[in-house]
């Protein structure tokens, strides 16, 4: 008789996975009355009745925390990477004026580690709760032979809502508007392939410090979320457009909200650059152009605001605990090209 081939013998333990999923109930408990069913259903039911809105529009985004998660797992920053992922997701929808509602996550691994997955689900749920939304469920997928045991990949999808007439999409941006910077908390979740290459090439960077922290603490500082900082401004008609500064930097993200015929002129010397970026540039010999296109260099979110209300909006953001300052203005295009971001002057390293 040939030896029996079983699923568990192939590396997937269904009983262990089922037991683990039953244990998610505590992390997914919520008093949110929009969540209409419990853990174990084939899909999540979420009440989409919005009586305070005339024309609600759903805002949906999927994201993952990139190769930062590789470093986070290596250095034991399990809960931290959960906040990275959720905060990044929330930022991507609030730049359109949306209120976050619900998140679905996926944890993909080579071999389910019960304690690890419990920590991840609890961390994701806590990160959602901090931004007034709810983790409604998701997927835990064990894939031996695809991923090594001990390897994990995270991803998630968020749903938010915005009144159609209150969507912030950049269409209100006009010549003369001010561009303001909201400070990042550090590297956030982009540029980690370059950082890991630097760590491999020059391991001595691990003994260096930046921004009053060790190198590892500095690069693994969680991605700042701007929801609570900005939500009080969503109804402010002076807020014309916002860009979450992720991969591609300021020039690769702010241009995405500019109307045809307009450019954003950024005064490079106005940008307040955290020490961690100065360290990466110095130790890696990274050209300024690469620094600008790879990292946020201290600007986690850029907003385009009415010049007449710019000082008021800056003061409001500072009052919410986030440094904020002017970095540029909106001008007419000098040529018939696609809207672009133009840097004037040099960055202050």
Secondary structure, 3 states (H helix, E strand, C coil): CCCCCCCCCCCCCHHHHHHHHHCCHHHHCCCCCCECCCCCCCCCCECCCCCCCCCEEEEEEEECCCCHHHHHHHCCCHHHHHHHHHHHHHHHHHCCCCEEEEEEEEEEECCCCHHHHHHHHHHHHHHHHHCCCEEEEEEEEECECCECCCCEEEEEEEEEEEEHHHCCCCCCCCCCCEEEEEECCCCCCCCHHHHHHHHHHCHHHHHCEECCEEHHHHHCCCCCCCHHHHHHHCCCCCEEEEEECCCCHHHHHHHHHCCCCEEEEEEHHHCCCCHHHHHHHHHHCCCHHHHHHHCCCCEEEEEEECHHHHHHHHHHHHHCCCCEEEEEEEEECCCCCCCCEEEECCCCC
